[in-house]
């Protein structure tokens, strides 16, 4: 099985066409490439060029050997006018400059028309211009002009007040009054009428009067009782006296509230477990500190 490697001028990787034998005709190669690329022969023709020698195959009966690489370009069915032909016909400098200017203007005009064409596949232009028009159309949606902020509607009247900036149509010296919110959604039975619009929580009712919710008025009257958790704790005032601790809860040794209270077996008094054990172990004869009895076991 033989093959020919081909790629379009706008691609990077090669594809291959397989056939049997040592050669394949130019006509058969075009048909197989169009079949693989899903191109229609009624809309365009293919220009085949040798990738190594840059030789263009023009005869449909020309035999192309196997295992070679070719460059493929899509061209209109009528062919492409090369700029080199203009230079061959026109040998004088004025004619050459004029013909080149005409070719450039026609190329730019065709490219400008292509960018506005909806279906580029049916356009009768070269592959290079078709690619440029496609890239221009694909990037048109991302033009920064499409994302610029546009003003909606007519400009505001001179009496318009911006509550965020506190200005009137750019006048920085303008001083606007307090913004009063409306009492929308609050029943009248829950509102208390006030006369001062600057009062905290004042709302504008449907009748044009000012009112404040009753629960809000009570909250402002009571004030804030809570204390911030980030404030340092205030020491207790000396005037405050705690309730005295009963004597039954005090240890007879350390004179403080008993911890792990234990009953002394000799006299029946209560002391801290640690205090009585320490006192018995420190005495020479394990003497009880309350009744002074000797040989009292610390256990």
C-alpha positions in Angstrom: 0.0 0.0 0.0 1.5 3.3 -1.1 0.8 6.8 0.3 1.2 10.5 -0.4 1.6 13.0 2.5 -0.3 16.3 2.1 -1.2 19.3 4.2 -2.9 22.6 3.6 -0.8 25.7 3.8 -2.7 26.9 6.9 -2.0 23.6 8.9 1.0 22.3 10.6 0.6 18.5 10.5 0.6 16.2 7.4 -2.2 13.8 6.5 -1.9 10.9 4.1 -3.7 9.5 1.1 -3.3 5.8 0.4 -3.4 4.1 -3.0 -2.1 1.0 -4.8 0.8 1.2 -7.1 3.9 3.3 -7.5 2.2 6.5 -8.8 -1.1 8.3 -8.5 -2.5 10.8 -11.0 -3.1 14.4 -10.0 -6.8 14.1 -10.7 -7.2 11.1 -8.5 -5.2 12.7 -5.7 -7.4 15.8 -5.8 -10.5 13.6 -5.6 -9.2 11.7 -2.6 -8.1 14.8 -0.7 -11.5 16.4 -1.3 -13.2 13.3 -0.1 -11.2 13.2 3.1 -11.6 16.9 3.8 -15.3 16.9 2.7 -14.9 19.6 0.0 -17.1 20.1 -3.0 -15.5 20.1 -6.4 -18.2 22.6 -7.7 -17.1 25.3 -5.3 -13.3 25.2 -5.3 -10.3 23.6 -6.9 -7.0 22.4 -5.3 -3.5 23.6 -6.1 -0.9 20.8 -5.5 2.7 21.8 -5.0 5.7 19.6 -4.2 6.9 20.4 -0.6 10.6 19.8 -1.4 11.0 21.3 -4.9 8.0 23.8 -4.8 7.0 22.4 -8.2 3.4 23.0 -9.0 1.5 20.1 -10.7 -0.9 21.5 -13.3 -1.6 18.6 -15.6 -4.4 16.4 -14.3 -2.8 13.4 -15.9 0.5 14.0 -14.3 1.8 11.0 -12.2 2.8 11.8 -8.6 5.2 9.2 -7.1 4.5 7.6 -3.8 6.0 8.7 -0.4 6.3 12.4 -1.3 5.0 15.4 0.5 2.8 18.0 -1.2 1.3 21.4 -0.1 -2.4 21.9 -0.9 -4.2 25.2 -1.4 -7.8 25.9 -2.0 -8.4 28.1 -5.0 -11.5 29.2 -7.0 -12.5 27.1 -9.9 -11.4 29.8 -12.4 -7.9 29.9 -10.9 -5.9 32.6 -9.2 -4.2 35.5 -10.8 -0.6 35.7 -9.6 1.0 39.1 -9.1 4.1 37.8 -10.9 2.3 37.7 -14.2 1.6 41.4 -14.0 5.3 42.1 -13.7 6.1 39.9 -16.7 3.6 41.7 -19.0 4.4 45.2 -17.7 8.1 45.9 -18.1 8.1 49.7 -17.7 8.2 51.1 -14.2 5.1 53.3 -14.3 3.0 50.4 -15.5 4.4 48.1 -12.9 3.7 50.5 -10.1 0.2 51.1 -11.3 -0.6 47.4 -11.7 0.7 46.7 -8.2 -1.4 49.5 -6.7 -4.5 48.2 -8.5 -3.8 44.6 -7.2 -3.3 45.9 -3.6 -6.5 48.0 -3.7 -8.5 45.1 -5.0 -7.1 42.7 -2.4 -7.9 45.1 0.4 -11.3 45.7 -0.9 -12.0 42.0 -1.2 -10.8 41.4 2.3 -13.1 44.2 3.6 -16.0 42.7 1.9 -15.1 39.2 3.2 -15.2 40.3 6.8 -18.9 41.2 6.3 -19.7 37.9 4.4 -21.8 35.5 6.4 -20.8 32.3 4.5 -17.1 32.3 3.7 -17.2 28.7 2.3 -19.1 30.0 -0.8 -16.8 33.1 -1.3 -14.8 33.0 -4.5 -11.5 34.1 -3.1 -8.1 32.6 -2.4 -7.3 30.5 0.6 -5.1 33.2 2.2 -7.8 35.9 2.1 -10.4 33.4 3.3 -8.2 32.6 6.3 -7.7 36.3 7.1 -11.4 37.0 6.8 -12.2 34.1 9.1 -9.7 35.3 11.8 -11.1 38.8 11.5 -14.7 37.6 12.0 -13.8 35.3 14.9 -12.1 38.2 16.8 -14.8 40.8 16.1 -16.9 39.7 19.1 -14.0 40.3 21.4 -13.4 43.9 20.2 -13.1 46.2 23.3 -15.6 48.6 21.6 -18.3 46.0 22.2 -17.6 46.0 26.0 -17.5 49.8 26.6 -20.1 51.1 29.0 -22.8 53.0 27.1 -25.2 55.5 28.8 -28.7 54.2 29.1 -31.4 56.8 28.2 -31.1 60.6 28.2 -28.9 62.4 30.7 -30.4 63.1 34.2 -32.1 66.5 34.8 -30.3 69.3 36.7 -32.3 68.5 39.9 -31.2 64.9 40.0 -29.4 64.0 43.3 -26.9 61.1 43.6 -27.4 59.7 47.0 -24.2 57.7 46.9 -21.9 60.6 46.1 -24.1 63.3 47.4 -23.8 65.5 44.3 -26.1 67.0 41.7 -24.9 66.5 38.2 -21.2 66.8 39.2 -21.6 69.7 41.6 -19.3 68.8 44.5 -20.4 71.8 46.6 -24.0 70.6 46.7 -25.1 69.6 50.2 -28.1 67.2 50.1 -30.4 66.6 53.0 -30.8 63.3 54.8 -32.3 60.5 52.7 -35.6 59.3 54.2 -36.7 55.8 53.4 -40.3 54.8 52.9 -42.3 52.6 55.3 -43.2 50.1 52.7 -44.6 46.8 54.1 -44.9 47.9 57.7 -48.5 48.1 59.1 -49.6 51.4 60.5 -50.5 49.7 63.8 -46.7 49.0 64.3 -45.7 52.6 63.6 -45.5 55.6 65.9 -45.8 59.1 64.4 -42.9 61.5 64.9 -42.4 65.1 63.9 -38.7 65.2 63.5 -37.5 63.6 60.2 -33.9 63.5 61.5 -34.9 61.1 64.3 -33.2 57.7 64.2 -35.3 55.2 62.3 -37.7 57.8 60.9 -39.6 56.6 57.8 -41.9 58.4 55.3 -45.4 57.0 55.3 -47.9 57.1 52.4 -49.7 60.1 53.9 -46.5 62.2 53.8 -45.9 62.1 57.5 -42.9 60.7 59.4 -43.2 57.6 61.7 -40.9 55.2 63.4 -41.6 51.5 64.2 -42.7 51.0 67.8 -40.2 48.3 68.5 -37.4 50.5 67.2 -38.5 53.3 69.4 -38.5 51.1 72.5 -35.0 49.8 71.5 -33.6 53.3 71.3 -35.2 54.2 74.6 -33.7 51.2 76.4 -30.3 51.6 74.9 -27.6 49.0 74.5 -27.1 46.9 77.6 -24.6 44.4 76.3 -20.9 44.8 76.6 -18.5 44.2 73.8 -16.5 41.0 74.4 -13.3 42.8 73.3 -13.4 45.4 76.1 -11.3 44.6 79.2 -13.1 43.5 82.3 -13.6 46.1 84.9 -12.5 45.3 88.5 -15.4 45.1 91.0 -16.0 48.2 93.0 -15.0 48.1 96.7 -18.4 49.1 97.8 -19.9 45.7 96.7 -19.7 43.1 99.5 -20.0 39.4 98.8 -22.1 37.2 101.1 -20.0 35.8 103.9 -19.0 32.1 103.6 -20.4 29.8 106.3 -17.9 28.5 108.8 -18.9 24.9 108.1 -17.4 25.2 104.6 -14.1 26.6 105.8 -11.0 24.5 106.3 -9.7 24.6 109.9 -6.1 24.6 108.6 -6.0 26.9 105.6 -9.1 29.0 106.5 -10.4 28.8 102.9 -13.2 26.9 101.3 -12.5 23.2 101.6 -11.3 21.3 98.5 -11.8 17.5 98.5 -13.1 17.7 102.1 -12.1 14.8 104.4 -13.3 13.9 107.9 -10.6 13.5 110.6 -11.4 10.1 112.3 -10.1 11.1 115.8 -12.2 14.3 116.3 -14.7 14.3 113.4 -13.7 17.7 112.1 -13.5 18.4 108.3 -10.5 19.8 106.5 -9.1 19.8 103.0 -7.7 16.4 102.1 -4.3 17.8 101.1 -4.1 20.1 104.2 -4.7 17.3 106.8 -2.3 14.8 105.1 0.4 17.4 104.9 0.0 18.4 108.5 0.1 14.7 109.7 3.2 13.9 107.6 5.1 17.0 108.7 4.5 16.2 112.4 6.9 13.8 114.2 4.3 11.7 115.9 1.4 12.2 113.3 -0.4 14.6 115.6 -3.8 15.8 114.7 -3.8 19.7 114.3 -7.2 20.1 115.8 -7.5 17.7 118.8 -3.6 17.0 119.1 -4.0 13.2 119.2 -0.9 11.3 118.2 -0.5 8.3 115.9 -3.2 9.4 113.4 -2.7 7.6 110.1 -2.6 9.9 107.0 -4.5 7.3 105.1 
